[in-house]
């Protein structure tokens, strides 16, 4: 049996805003776009499905941004607790936590300053900070210090 990861889906309230956020703030690139209709209603367990999908990728990870025209979206966009069942966050290794956090804020996301964590390890420090995308999806920024050279 062969199993490979295809993508992770993210429901968004504003497809263009979210694509700009992920591409400009975090370096993803669009690799495909689709229009999805009622043929997927059974699969998605929703009546009258009509949505636009944008596939974006970075470092071998593909996200599918799902912008529902019908039946619309639900939820209030607040961050889910980390101990809530299901997927909890997207983690990105960055070279500069503060610069990435500034880009996130500039493009419609939020920075949760109270989560800033620094862990000293020998001559370096590990840096962590939680942010969210424009719809409250938790994004962890992680700086593990200098990367090994090839």
BATORMAR-442653 format. One line per 8 residues: their letters; for each residue z, x, y of N, C-alpha, C. Coordinates in pm, whole numbers. Atoms other than C-alpha are relative to their C-alpha. Layout:
BEGIN
A	Z:X:Y:Z:X:Y:Z:X:Y ~ ... $
This chain:
BEGIN
XXXXXXXX	0:84:-118:0:0:0:0:89:124 ~ 10:-77:-123:-101:142:338:49:-84:117 ~ -51:69:-118:91:43:652:-4:98:116 ~ 1:-80:-122:25:181:1000:41:-88:117 ~ -39:74:-119:161:80:1338:-124:-20:86 ~ 112:31:-88:-97:-94:1556:46:-1:146 ~ -43:11:-139:87:-194:1874:130:-81:9 ~ -115:83:-32:390:-358:2034:-42:-94:111 $
XXXXXXXX	38:99:-99:345:-679:2232:110:-24:101 ~ -94:27:-108:509:-745:2568:-53:-119:79 ~ 36:118:-78:494:-1093:2725:35:28:147 ~ -21:-31:-142:454:-1058:3104:-29:-123:86 ~ 21:114:-90:468:-1301:3395:-121:19:89 ~ 115:-29:-86:194:-1128:3599:-74:117:-63 ~ 72:-101:77:-63:-940:3392:-48:116:86 ~ 50:-108:-86:-218:-745:3680:114:89:50 $
XXXXXXXX	-116:-76:-47:122:-641:3819:54:89:-112 ~ -56:-78:111:245:-530:3477:-94:113:-42 ~ 93:-107:35:-72:-336:3399:9:113:104 ~ -14:-102:-106:-45:-157:3734:130:77:-18 ~ -130:-64:20:324:-87:3668:-6:103:-113 ~ 1:-91:116:273:64:3322:-99:114:17 ~ 102:-105:-14:-41:256:3416:34:97:113 ~ -24:-88:-114:54:389:3760:138:65:-2 $
XXXXXXXX	-135:-57:1:430:439:3715:26:84:-124 ~ -37:-63:126:433:548:3351:-115:70:-72 ~ 110:-77:55:88:690:3279:-76:-59:-117 ~ 80:64:104:-50:437:3030:-143:-19:50 ~ 140:27:-35:-426:375:3023:-49:-120:-79 ~ 56:116:69:-611:55:2941:-103:47:-103 ~ 96:-35:106:-799:82:2611:-79:-121:-48 ~ 73:121:39:-907:-280:2557:55:-118:77 $
XXXXXXXX	-42:126:-62:-891:-630:2703:-58:-114:-83 ~ 43:114:82:-915:-966:2524:38:-130:68 ~ -34:137:-37:-920:-1337:2601:33:-70:-131 ~ -46:63:124:-727:-1534:2340:13:-150:26 ~ -5:145:-16:-757:-1908:2286:74:-68:-113 ~ -72:86:94:-638:-2190:2066:-16:43:-145 ~ 14:-49:137:-767:-2016:1752:123:78:-45 ~ -122:-73:34:-440:-1819:1769:126:-84:13 $
XXXXXXXX	-118:87:-17:-211:-2120:1828:88:-1:-124 ~ -79:0:124:-103:-2130:1461:75:129:-20 ~ -64:-131:15:-31:-1759:1446:116:16:96 ~ -102:-19:-104:167:-1765:1771:103:-112:3 ~ -91:115:6:340:-2095:1687:19:-66:137 ~ 2:64:-131:245:-2234:2028:-123:-89:8 ~ 114:90:-17:23:-2531:2111:-80:40:123 ~ 89:-19:-114:-278:-2483:2336:1:140:58 $
XXXXXXXX	-8:-138:-49:-262:-2104:2360:-127:38:77 ~ 106:-61:-79:-472:-1948:2632:64:117:73 ~ -61:-117:-62:-391:-1592:2735:-102:112:15 ~ 76:-124:-17:-532:-1264:2854:86:113:-52 ~ -70:-112:64:-439:-948:2670:-60:131:51 ~ 46:-134:-38:-459:-590:2791:73:99:-89 ~ -54:-105:86:-410:-307:2546:7:127:84 ~ -18:-125:-75:-266:4:2713:64:101:-94 $
XXXXXXXX	-48:-101:95:-188:332:2541:43:127:73 ~ -49:-130:-47:-3:659:2595:61:72:-119 ~ -60:-85:105:78:939:2351:2:-66:-137 ~ 9:63:132:-34:739:2049:74:-132:-13 ~ -70:129:2:170:430:2142:-84:-100:79 ~ 77:104:-67:-17:110:2227:89:-121:25 ~ -67:124:-37:138:-181:2414:-107:-104:27 ~ 87:111:-34:-30:-519:2432:73:-86:102 $
XXXXXXXX	-56:84:-104:50:-690:2761:-63:-138:-13 ~ 46:136:25:24:-1066:2709:30:-88:121 ~ -14:87:-116:-37:-1283:3015:-42:-141:-37 ~ 27:138:45:-10:-1652:2915:-43:-89:116 ~ 44:104:-93:-219:-1899:3113:51:-134:-49 ~ -56:121:60:-104:-2172:2872:61:41:-134 ~ -80:100:-68:152:-2278:2770:90:55:109 ~ -89:-62:-98:313:-2040:3022:105:83:-71 $
XXXXXXXX	-104:-86:58:612:-1814:2970:137:-65:15 ~ -138:45:-10:982:-1874:2917:88:122:25 ~ -94:-108:-25:1287:-1667:3004:17:23:148 ~ -29:-21:-142:1441:-1553:3328:-17:144:45 ~ 27:-138:-40:1352:-1182:3324:123:89:15 ~ -117:-87:-6:1707:-1051:3296:1:92:-123 ~ -9:-95:112:1777:-748:3079:82:-60:-111 ~ -78:42:117:1888:-831:2728:107:104:-27 $
XXXXXXXX	-101:-99:37:2210:-667:2609:-53:93:-110 ~ 44:-98:99:2157:-354:2402:42:-37:-142 ~ -43:38:134:2345:-510:2112:-58:-135:-43 ~ 70:121:40:2119:-817:2105:-99:33:-112 ~ 91:-24:111:1920:-845:1784:-145:10:48 ~ 141:-16:-35:1558:-737:1803:-24:131:74 ~ 35:-122:-73:1376:-466:1993:81:7:128 ~ -89:-12:-115:1600:-331:2267:-61:73:119 $
XXXXXXXX	52:-75:-114:1399:-85:2476:-118:87:-39 ~ 107:-98:12:1104:145:2527:55:128:59 ~ -54:-128:-48:1209:511:2560:-114:95:31 ~ 101:-96:-44:1001:762:2753:65:133:34 ~ -47:-133:-37:1060:1134:2768:-71:40:128 ~ 54:-36:-130:1012:1249:3126:51:138:41 ~ -44:-129:-53:1036:1579:3312:88:-15:123 ~ -76:22:-123:1195:1427:3623:44:-145:4 $
XXXXXXXX	-54:136:7:1418:1122:3584:-8:-69:135 ~ -3:64:-132:1454:1057:3957:-139:-32:52 ~ 137:27:-46:1082:1087:4036:-60:-118:-76 ~ 52:112:80:995:850:3751:69:-129:41 ~ -75:119:-46:1269:607:3861:-55:-49:134 ~ 56:38:-130:1126:611:4215:-135:-70:-17 ~ 131:63:27:777:529:4080:21:-139:-59 ~ -30:130:60:925:246:3874:39:-101:108 $
XXXXXXXX	-42:90:-108:1094:95:4181:-118:-34:92 ~ 112:21:-91:781:138:4395:-103:-98:-56 ~ 102:84:63:571:-56:4143:58:-127:-62 ~ -51:131:40:796:-359:4090:108:-1:-106 ~ -108:-7:98:1051:-238:3835:134:18:69 ~ -135:-20:-51:1425:-191:3876:64:120:-69 ~ -76:-111:54:1657:104:3824:145:-44:-11 ~ -139:39:22:2002:42:3676:84:127:16 $
XXXXXXXX	-66:-127:-34:2186:327:3850:131:21:-78 ~ -128:-13:70:2514:253:3670:-15:58:-140 ~ 21:-53:135:2355:369:3341:-31:149:-1 ~ 33:-143:-7:2281:723:3463:103:79:-81 ~ -88:-76:89:2424:955:3196:-52:143:-9 ~ 33:-142:14:2430:1336:3190:90:58:-107 ~ -76:-61:109:2534:1522:2877:-33:149:-1 ~ 26:-144:2:2574:1901:2911:-9:51:-144 $
XXXXXXXX	18:-62:132:2444:2094:2609:-35:146:26 ~ 26:-142:-23:2477:2471:2636:-42:25:144 ~ 49:-37:-133:2271:2599:2931:-80:-111:67 ~ 80:109:-57:2094:2268:2988:80:-130:-1 ~ -62:132:2:2178:1902:3037:-103:-103:-44 ~ 84:114:36:2037:1587:2884:24:-108:105 ~ -10:101:-105:1962:1316:3142:-59:-131:-52 ~ 45:131:44:1929:944:3070:20:-101:114 $
XXXXXXXX	-12:106:-99:1870:639:3290:-79:-121:-50 ~ 71:122:35:1783:278:3214:-63:-62:125 ~ 76:72:-102:1525:94:3421:-55:-126:-67 ~ 70:114:59:1331:-228:3371:-139:-10:60 ~ 131:33:-54:971:-334:3409:15:-124:88 ~ -14:116:-89:894:-623:3649:55:-126:-67 ~ -51:117:70:997:-875:3378:132:26:-73 ~ -131:-27:58:1327:-714:3278:-1:72:-132 $
XXXXXXXX	4:-77:125:1206:-518:2973:63:136:27 ~ -77:-124:-20:1444:-223:2937:-85:122:-37 ~ 71:-126:20:1289:123:2971:101:113:18 ~ -90:-114:-7:1494:433:2896:-79:122:45 ~ 56:-128:-41:1406:749:3086:90:108:-58 ~ -76:-103:71:1512:1059:2894:-60:136:33 ~ 41:-137:-25:1493:1422:3008:86:88:-89 ~ -72:-85:96:1588:1657:2725:-10:148:36 $
XXXXXX	12:-139:-42:1528:1973:2927:-137:55:-31 ~ 133:-61:21:1242:2218:2894:-54:-27:-139 ~ 67:25:128:991:2138:2623:-45:133:-59 ~ 48:-124:63:904:2406:2371:-149:18:29 ~ 142:-28:-25:573:2575:2446:-71:18:-134 ~ 79:-12:124:295:2569:2191:-27:143:-34 $
